[in-house]
Amino acid sequence: MAKPSLKVSAKASAKVRRLAHGADPATPTPKVGFVSLGCPKALVDSERIITKLRSEGYTIARDYSGADVVVVNTCGFLDSAKKESLDAIGEAMNANGRVIVTGCFGVEENRIREAHPGVLAVTGPHQYEQVVEAVHDAVPPLHDPYVDLVPAEGLRLTPRHYAYLKISEGCNNRCSFCIIPSLRGDLASRPSNHVMSEAERLVKAGVKELLVISQDTSAYGLDLKYAESPWKGAPLKARFLDLSRALGELGVWVRMHYVYPYPHVDDVIPLMAEGKILPYLDIPFQHASPAVLKAMRRPAAQEKTAERIRRWREVCPDLAIRSTFIVGFPGETEEDFAFLLDWLKEAGINRAGCFKYEAVEGAKANALEGAVPDEVKEERWHRFMAAQKDVSSAQLESKVGSVIDVLVDEVDEEGAIARSKWDAPEIDGNVFLNGDVQAKPGDMLRVKVAAAGDYDLWAARVAPDA
């Protein structure tokens, strides 16, 4: 019996374009079947998608049975075209069973899924990247180190042993001093399996530390309604806790940045206590005074945040918190600033950066009354940094005599420069291993802390099982 070809019924054949270039059947590459319906504009869309897939090593299958997945590019201009599209999807489902739908009719996802609930994904017209991502989900591309122009993990500007992992774009918050939403739009989270696939590729390439970043990391998945996507044979929700747990299984350091202190962050602290992810939270508090936070329109601006931090440290005593603060915000009084300094000490913020308020063009805060003079901003900045230095030095002094793990970043003629689990690269402190010139960047070492400064530690290597 002849294999069914990639076309639909005879009635619809005038609108079908068979894009079956094929390849050597012995080549162990993933194969995609393609059915393109509708006008020449849709045909061009199909060509662009195929061009991208071919550049990634996919081949185009000659028939349904030879395809690992089938893409149906639909037409939705007329009711008759919609019916033909549904017929084409049905034929592909019957002959293959693994179908991705795209094109103009894709905007009626509910209707498509009602007729064919088993389709893998549905996207609208011109959504080339989403189609390619759906193909990646169904049939991951193969990496050929002898042919591909870039490594599987992509090209990076960071050292080989650590990498930033972006999980979303944009932000739903409307802080009065910030213009990020107008620059990058609202929150747009990546599907959880896309994040995990990238993370796994990075780890396979030798990355020892993943730094999770976004504009609002703890809001991850909100825009997707925490949708599940397949990962390692099981569904994985696009949710901060679920993603943290999955990343924690990769066997590398996982560091969380830009986490707003929403209530559900409490659920992630036990993962830190268990050593699944690093006991480190980068939380951009920006201030502590309730009046200033209200003027800033900050989310999760709870007055009892210090108490929450205390409870977090009861669960995970090693927890380090880094943050950023703004002094001289419009309307900030001396009482507000004194409140901030007291709170900084009470909360025990391990690492802190401080900025003097600047009137960024387009920010709503510029219209607020009570502008703070530049000389007052400068004076408050110095007082803030002095207070933070006292907090930092006291905390680091408590580490003297302890044995900790460090990740080496650099080695020069004087020794190695490393970081502890409490230090993010470039923004926090270092652990100096004087005289240890045998270490290499990316080495994970066991060291004993010998001395502490205001922001850094000095240590020496010990036996791994010490």
KAWO-V931363 format. One record per pair of residues at least 24 apart in sequence whose ideal C-beta (glycine too) atoms are under 10 Angstrom apart, sorted by the first residue. I is the first residue (numbers start at 1). J is the second residue. Records with the same first field share a line. If there is no record, write none. Layout:
# KAWO-V931363
I: J ; J
This chain:
# KAWO-V931363
2: 63
3: 62 ; 63 ; 64 ; 65 ; 66 ; 95
4: 63 ; 64 ; 65 ; 91 ; 92 ; 94 ; 95 ; 96
5: 33 ; 35 ; 62 ; 63 ; 64 ; 95
6: 33 ; 34 ; 35 ; 36 ; 60 ; 61 ; 62 ; 63 ; 64 ; 66 ; 67 ; 70 ; 72 ; 88 ; 91 ; 92 ; 95 ; 96
7: 35 ; 63 ; 64 ; 88 ; 91
8: 35 ; 37 ; 72 ; 84 ; 85 ; 87 ; 88 ; 89 ; 90 ; 91 ; 92
9: 84 ; 87 ; 88 ; 90 ; 91
11: 80 ; 83 ; 84 ; 87
12: 37 ; 75 ; 80 ; 81 ; 83 ; 84 ; 85 ; 87 ; 88 ; 91
13: 84
14: 84
15: 39 ; 42 ; 43 ; 75 ; 81 ; 84 ; 85 ; 88
16: 84 ; 88
17: 42 ; 43 ; 46 ; 47 ; 73
18: 60 ; 62
19: 43 ; 46 ; 47 ; 49 ; 50 ; 60 ; 71 ; 73
20: 59 ; 60 ; 61 ; 62 ; 63 ; 66 ; 67
21: 50 ; 54 ; 59 ; 60 ; 61 ; 62
22: 59 ; 60 ; 61 ; 62 ; 63 ; 66
23: 54 ; 58 ; 59 ; 60 ; 61 ; 62
24: 59
25: 59 ; 61 ; 62 ; 66
27: 57 ; 59 ; 142
28: 142
29: 56 ; 57 ; 58 ; 59 ; 68 ; 139 ; 141 ; 142 ; 144
30: 56 ; 57 ; 58 ; 59 ; 61 ; 67 ; 68 ; 69 ; 135 ; 136 ; 138 ; 139 ; 140 ; 141 ; 142
31: 58 ; 59 ; 60 ; 61 ; 62 ; 63 ; 66 ; 67 ; 68 ; 69 ; 70 ; 139
32: 58 ; 59 ; 60 ; 61 ; 67 ; 68 ; 69 ; 70 ; 71 ; 100 ; 135 ; 138 ; 139
33: 60 ; 61 ; 62 ; 63 ; 64 ; 65 ; 66 ; 67 ; 68 ; 69 ; 70 ; 71 ; 72 ; 92 ; 95 ; 96 ; 98 ; 99 ; 100
34: 60 ; 61 ; 67 ; 69 ; 70 ; 71 ; 72 ; 73 ; 100
35: 64 ; 70 ; 71 ; 72 ; 73 ; 74 ; 85 ; 88 ; 89 ; 91 ; 92 ; 99
36: 71 ; 72 ; 73 ; 74 ; 75 ; 88 ; 102 ; 103
37: 72 ; 73 ; 74 ; 75 ; 76 ; 81 ; 84 ; 85 ; 87 ; 88 ; 89 ; 103 ; 104 ; 105
38: 73 ; 74 ; 75 ; 76 ; 77 ; 81 ; 84 ; 85 ; 103 ; 104 ; 105 ; 125
39: 75 ; 77 ; 81 ; 104
41: 104 ; 125 ; 126
42: 73 ; 74 ; 75 ; 76 ; 77 ; 102 ; 103 ; 104 ; 125 ; 126
43: 73
45: 73 ; 102 ; 103 ; 104 ; 125 ; 126 ; 127 ; 128 ; 131
46: 71 ; 72 ; 73 ; 102 ; 103 ; 128 ; 131
48: 126 ; 128 ; 131 ; 132
49: 73 ; 100 ; 102 ; 127 ; 128 ; 129 ; 131 ; 132 ; 135
51: 128
52: 128 ; 129 ; 131 ; 132 ; 135
53: 131 ; 132 ; 135 ; 136 ; 139 ; 141
55: 141 ; 148 ; 149
56: 132 ; 135 ; 136 ; 140 ; 141 ; 142 ; 143 ; 148
57: 141 ; 142 ; 143 ; 144 ; 147 ; 148
58: 132 ; 135 ; 136 ; 139 ; 141 ; 142
61: 96
63: 95 ; 96
64: 91 ; 92 ; 93 ; 94 ; 95 ; 96 ; 97 ; 98 ; 99
65: 95 ; 96
66: 96
67: 92 ; 95 ; 96 ; 98 ; 99 ; 139
68: 96 ; 98 ; 135 ; 138 ; 139
69: 96 ; 97 ; 98 ; 99 ; 100 ; 120 ; 121 ; 134 ; 135 ; 137 ; 138 ; 139
70: 95 ; 96 ; 97 ; 98 ; 99 ; 100 ; 101 ; 119 ; 120 ; 138
71: 99 ; 100 ; 101 ; 102 ; 103 ; 120 ; 121 ; 123 ; 131 ; 132 ; 134 ; 135 ; 138
72: 99 ; 100 ; 101 ; 102 ; 103 ; 105 ; 106 ; 112 ; 116 ; 119 ; 122
73: 100 ; 101 ; 102 ; 103 ; 104 ; 105 ; 106 ; 123 ; 125 ; 131
74: 101 ; 102 ; 103 ; 104 ; 105 ; 106 ; 107 ; 108 ; 112 ; 122 ; 124 ; 125
75: 103 ; 104 ; 105 ; 125
76: 103 ; 104 ; 105 ; 106 ; 107 ; 108 ; 111 ; 112 ; 124 ; 125
77: 104 ; 105
81: 105
82: 108 ; 111 ; 112
85: 111 ; 112 ; 115
86: 111 ; 112 ; 114 ; 115 ; 116
87: 115
89: 115 ; 116 ; 118 ; 119 ; 122
90: 115 ; 116
92: 116 ; 119
93: 117 ; 118 ; 119
98: 138 ; 139
99: 138
100: 130 ; 131 ; 132 ; 133 ; 134 ; 135 ; 137 ; 138
101: 131 ; 134
102: 126 ; 127 ; 128 ; 130 ; 131 ; 134
103: 127 ; 131
106: 130 ; 131
120: 230
121: 191 ; 229
130: 191
133: 190 ; 191 ; 193 ; 194 ; 197
134: 191
136: 193 ; 194 ; 197
137: 191 ; 193 ; 194 ; 197 ; 229 ; 230 ; 231
138: 230
140: 197 ; 201
143: 201 ; 204
151: 201 ; 205
152: 198 ; 200 ; 201 ; 202 ; 204 ; 205
153: 198 ; 199 ; 200 ; 201 ; 202 ; 203 ; 204 ; 205 ; 206 ; 207
154: 198 ; 201 ; 202 ; 205
156: 202 ; 205 ; 207
158: 207 ; 209 ; 211 ; 425 ; 426
159: 207 ; 208 ; 209 ; 409 ; 410 ; 425 ; 441 ; 442
160: 205 ; 206 ; 207 ; 208 ; 441 ; 442
161: 206 ; 207 ; 208 ; 209 ; 252 ; 253 ; 407 ; 408 ; 409 ; 425 ; 440 ; 441 ; 442 ; 443 ; 444
162: 202 ; 207 ; 208 ; 209 ; 210 ; 211 ; 252 ; 253 ; 255 ; 407 ; 409 ; 419 ; 424 ; 425 ; 441 ; 442
163: 198 ; 199 ; 201 ; 202 ; 203 ; 205 ; 206 ; 207 ; 208 ; 209 ; 210 ; 211 ; 252
164: 202 ; 209 ; 210 ; 211 ; 212 ; 213 ; 255 ; 257 ; 425
165: 190 ; 195 ; 196 ; 198 ; 199 ; 202 ; 207 ; 210 ; 211 ; 212 ; 213 ; 214 ; 243 ; 247 ; 254 ; 255 ; 257
166: 190 ; 195 ; 198 ; 211 ; 212 ; 213 ; 214 ; 215 ; 217
167: 192 ; 194 ; 195 ; 198 ; 199 ; 212 ; 213 ; 214 ; 217 ; 220 ; 221 ; 238 ; 240 ; 243 ; 247
168: 195 ; 213 ; 214 ; 215 ; 216 ; 217 ; 219 ; 220 ; 221 ; 222 ; 223 ; 224 ; 238 ; 258
169: 214 ; 215
170: 214 ; 215 ; 216 ; 219 ; 223
171: 214 ; 215 ; 216 ; 219 ; 258 ; 260 ; 299
172: 215 ; 216 ; 219 ; 222 ; 223 ; 299
173: 215 ; 216 ; 219 ; 260 ; 297 ; 298 ; 299 ; 300
174: 297 ; 299 ; 364
175: 284 ; 286 ; 293 ; 296 ; 297 ; 298 ; 299 ; 363 ; 364 ; 365
176: 294 ; 295 ; 296 ; 297 ; 298 ; 329 ; 330 ; 363 ; 364 ; 365 ; 366 ; 367 ; 368
177: 286 ; 295 ; 296 ; 297 ; 298 ; 326 ; 329 ; 330 ; 355 ; 357 ; 358 ; 359 ; 360 ; 363 ; 364 ; 365 ; 366 ; 368
178: 215 ; 284 ; 286 ; 296 ; 297 ; 298 ; 360 ; 362 ; 363 ; 364 ; 365
179: 360 ; 361 ; 362 ; 363 ; 364
180: 215 ; 216
181: 215
182: 362 ; 363
183: 362
184: 215
185: 215
186: 215 ; 222 ; 223
187: 214 ; 215 ; 216 ; 219 ; 220 ; 221 ; 222 ; 223 ; 224
188: 214 ; 215 ; 223 ; 224
189: 214 ; 216 ; 219 ; 220 ; 221 ; 222 ; 223 ; 224 ; 226 ; 227 ; 238 ; 239 ; 243
190: 214 ; 220 ; 221 ; 224 ; 229 ; 238 ; 243
191: 221 ; 224 ; 227 ; 228 ; 229 ; 230 ; 231 ; 236 ; 238
192: 220 ; 221 ; 224 ; 226 ; 227 ; 228 ; 229 ; 230 ; 231 ; 235 ; 236 ; 237 ; 238 ; 239 ; 242 ; 243 ; 246
193: 228 ; 229 ; 230 ; 231 ; 232 ; 235 ; 236 ; 238 ; 246
194: 229 ; 231 ; 238
195: 220 ; 229 ; 231 ; 236 ; 238 ; 243 ; 246 ; 247
196: 229 ; 231 ; 232 ; 236 ; 243 ; 246 ; 247 ; 249 ; 250
197: 231
199: 243 ; 246 ; 247 ; 250 ; 252 ; 254
200: 231 ; 232 ; 246 ; 247 ; 250
202: 250 ; 252
203: 247 ; 250 ; 251 ; 252
204: 250
206: 252 ; 442
207: 250 ; 252 ; 253 ; 442
208: 251 ; 252 ; 253 ; 407 ; 408 ; 441 ; 442 ; 443 ; 444
209: 252 ; 253 ; 254 ; 255 ; 278 ; 407 ; 409 ; 419 ; 421 ; 424 ; 425 ; 442 ; 444
210: 247 ; 250 ; 252 ; 253 ; 254 ; 255 ; 256 ; 277 ; 278
211: 253 ; 254 ; 255 ; 256 ; 257 ; 278 ; 280 ; 282 ; 424 ; 425
212: 240 ; 243 ; 244 ; 247 ; 254 ; 255 ; 256 ; 257 ; 258 ; 259 ; 277 ; 282
213: 255 ; 256 ; 257 ; 258 ; 282
214: 257 ; 258 ; 259
215: 258 ; 260 ; 284
216: 240 ; 258 ; 259 ; 260 ; 262 ; 284 ; 299
217: 243 ; 244 ; 256 ; 257 ; 258 ; 259 ; 260 ; 265 ; 281 ; 282 ; 283
218: 244 ; 256 ; 258 ; 259 ; 260 ; 261 ; 262 ; 263 ; 264 ; 265 ; 268 ; 281 ; 283 ; 299 ; 300
219: 258 ; 259 ; 260 ; 262 ; 264 ; 299
220: 244 ; 259
222: 262
239: 264 ; 267
240: 264 ; 265 ; 267 ; 268
241: 265 ; 266 ; 267 ; 268 ; 270 ; 271
243: 268
244: 268 ; 271 ; 272 ; 276 ; 277
245: 271 ; 276 ; 277
246: 276
247: 271 ; 276 ; 277
248: 272 ; 274 ; 275 ; 276 ; 277 ; 278
249: 276
250: 276 ; 277
252: 277 ; 278 ; 407 ; 444
253: 277 ; 278 ; 280 ; 405 ; 407 ; 419 ; 421 ; 444
254: 278 ; 280
255: 279 ; 280 ; 281 ; 282 ; 322 ; 419 ; 421 ; 422 ; 423 ; 424 ; 425
256: 280 ; 281 ; 282 ; 283 ; 424
257: 281 ; 282 ; 283 ; 284 ; 322 ; 424 ; 427
258: 282 ; 283 ; 284 ; 324
259: 283 ; 284 ; 300 ; 321
260: 284 ; 285 ; 298 ; 299 ; 300 ; 301
261: 285 ; 299 ; 300 ; 301 ; 302 ; 305 ; 308 ; 309 ; 312 ; 321
262: 299 ; 300 ; 302
263: 300 ; 302 ; 308
265: 300 ; 308 ; 312
266: 308 ; 311 ; 312 ; 315
268: 312 ; 316
269: 308 ; 311 ; 312 ; 313 ; 314 ; 315 ; 316 ; 319
270: 312 ; 315 ; 316
271: 316
272: 312 ; 315 ; 316 ; 318 ; 319 ; 320 ; 421
273: 312 ; 314 ; 315 ; 316 ; 317 ; 318 ; 319
274: 316
275: 316 ; 318 ; 421
277: 421
278: 318 ; 319 ; 320 ; 420 ; 421 ; 422 ; 423 ; 424
279: 312 ; 313 ; 315 ; 316 ; 317 ; 318 ; 319 ; 320 ; 321 ; 421 ; 422
280: 318 ; 319 ; 320 ; 321 ; 322 ; 350 ; 351 ; 420 ; 421 ; 422 ; 423 ; 424 ; 428
281: 309 ; 312 ; 316 ; 319 ; 320 ; 321 ; 322 ; 323 ; 350
282: 320 ; 321 ; 322 ; 323 ; 324 ; 351 ; 424 ; 427 ; 428
283: 309 ; 321 ; 322 ; 323 ; 324 ; 349
284: 322 ; 323 ; 324 ; 325 ; 326 ; 353
285: 321 ; 323 ; 324 ; 325 ; 326 ; 340 ; 343 ; 344 ; 347 ; 349 ; 352
286: 323 ; 324 ; 325 ; 326 ; 327 ; 329 ; 340 ; 355
287: 325 ; 326 ; 327 ; 329 ; 332 ; 336 ; 337 ; 339 ; 340 ; 343
288: 323 ; 325 ; 336 ; 337 ; 339 ; 340 ; 341 ; 342 ; 343 ; 344 ; 346 ; 347 ; 349
289: 329 ; 331 ; 332 ; 333 ; 335 ; 336 ; 337 ; 338 ; 339 ; 340 ; 343
290: 336 ; 339
291: 329 ; 331 ; 332 ; 333 ; 335 ; 336 ; 339
292: 326 ; 327 ; 329 ; 330 ; 331 ; 332 ; 333 ; 336 ; 337 ; 339 ; 340
293: 329 ; 336
294: 331
295: 329 ; 330 ; 331 ; 332 ; 336 ; 364 ; 365 ; 368 ; 369 ; 370
296: 326 ; 329 ; 330 ; 331 ; 332 ; 357 ; 365 ; 368
297: 364 ; 365
303: 343
305: 343 ; 346 ; 347
306: 342 ; 343 ; 344 ; 345 ; 346 ; 347 ; 348 ; 349
307: 346 ; 347
308: 347
309: 346 ; 347 ; 348 ; 349
310: 346 ; 347 ; 348
313: 347 ; 348
318: 404 ; 420 ; 421 ; 422
319: 348 ; 350 ; 422
320: 348 ; 349 ; 350 ; 351 ; 395 ; 420 ; 421 ; 422 ; 423 ; 424 ; 428
321: 347 ; 348 ; 349 ; 350 ; 351 ; 352 ; 422
322: 349 ; 350 ; 351 ; 352 ; 353 ; 422 ; 423 ; 424 ; 427 ; 428
323: 347 ; 349 ; 350 ; 351 ; 352 ; 353 ; 354 ; 388
324: 351 ; 352 ; 353 ; 354 ; 355 ; 427
325: 349 ; 352 ; 353 ; 354 ; 355 ; 381 ; 384 ; 388
326: 354 ; 355 ; 356 ; 357 ; 358 ; 365 ; 377 ; 381 ; 384
327: 354 ; 355 ; 356 ; 357 ; 372 ; 376 ; 377 ; 378 ; 379 ; 380 ; 381 ; 382 ; 383 ; 384 ; 385
328: 355 ; 356 ; 357 ; 358 ; 371 ; 372 ; 373 ; 374 ; 375 ; 376 ; 377 ; 378 ; 379 ; 380 ; 381
329: 355 ; 356 ; 357 ; 365 ; 368 ; 370 ; 371 ; 372 ; 377
330: 357 ; 359 ; 365 ; 366 ; 367 ; 368 ; 369 ; 370 ; 371 ; 372
331: 365 ; 368 ; 369 ; 370 ; 371 ; 372
332: 357 ; 370 ; 371 ; 372 ; 376 ; 377 ; 380
333: 370 ; 372
334: 376 ; 380
336: 380
337: 372 ; 376 ; 379 ; 380 ; 383 ; 384
338: 380 ; 383
340: 380 ; 383 ; 384 ; 387
341: 380 ; 383 ; 384 ; 386 ; 387 ; 388
342: 387
344: 384 ; 387 ; 388 ; 390 ; 391
345: 387 ; 388 ; 390 ; 391 ; 394
346: 391
347: 391
348: 391 ; 392 ; 394 ; 395
349: 387 ; 388 ; 391 ; 392 ; 395
350: 388 ; 391 ; 392 ; 395 ; 396 ; 422 ; 423 ; 428 ; 429
351: 388 ; 391 ; 392 ; 395 ; 422 ; 423 ; 424 ; 427 ; 428 ; 429 ; 455
352: 384 ; 385 ; 387 ; 388 ; 389 ; 391 ; 392
353: 384 ; 385 ; 388 ; 427 ; 428
354: 380 ; 381 ; 382 ; 383 ; 384 ; 385 ; 387 ; 388
355: 381 ; 384
356: 380 ; 381 ; 384
388: 454 ; 455
389: 453 ; 454 ; 455
390: 454
391: 454
392: 428 ; 429 ; 452 ; 453 ; 454 ; 455 ; 456
393: 452 ; 453 ; 454 ; 455
394: 452 ; 454
395: 422 ; 452
396: 420 ; 422 ; 429 ; 449 ; 451 ; 452 ; 453 ; 454 ; 455 ; 456 ; 457
397: 449 ; 451 ; 452 ; 453 ; 454 ; 457
398: 449 ; 452
399: 431 ; 449 ; 451 ; 452 ; 457 ; 459
400: 448 ; 449 ; 450 ; 451 ; 452 ; 457 ; 458 ; 459
401: 448 ; 449 ; 450
402: 447 ; 448 ; 449 ; 457 ; 459
403: 446 ; 447 ; 448 ; 449 ; 459 ; 462 ; 463 ; 466
404: 431 ; 445 ; 446 ; 447 ; 448 ; 449 ; 457 ; 459 ; 462
405: 431 ; 444 ; 445 ; 446 ; 447 ; 464
406: 430 ; 431 ; 432 ; 433 ; 439 ; 443 ; 444 ; 445 ; 446 ; 447 ; 449 ; 457 ; 459 ; 461
407: 431 ; 441 ; 442 ; 443 ; 444 ; 445
408: 433 ; 436 ; 439 ; 440 ; 441 ; 442 ; 443 ; 444 ; 445
409: 441 ; 442 ; 443
410: 439 ; 440 ; 441
411: 436 ; 437 ; 438 ; 439 ; 440 ; 441 ; 443
412: 437
413: 437
415: 439 ; 458 ; 460
416: 440 ; 441 ; 443 ; 445 ; 447 ; 459 ; 461
417: 441 ; 456
418: 443 ; 444 ; 445 ; 447 ; 457 ; 459 ; 461
419: 457
420: 447 ; 449 ; 457 ; 459
422: 457
423: 455 ; 456 ; 457
428: 455 ; 456
429: 453 ; 454 ; 455 ; 456 ; 457
430: 455 ; 456 ; 457 ; 458
431: 456 ; 457 ; 458 ; 459
432: 456 ; 457 ; 458 ; 459 ; 460
433: 457 ; 458 ; 459 ; 460 ; 461
434: 458 ; 459 ; 460
435: 460 ; 461
436: 460 ; 461
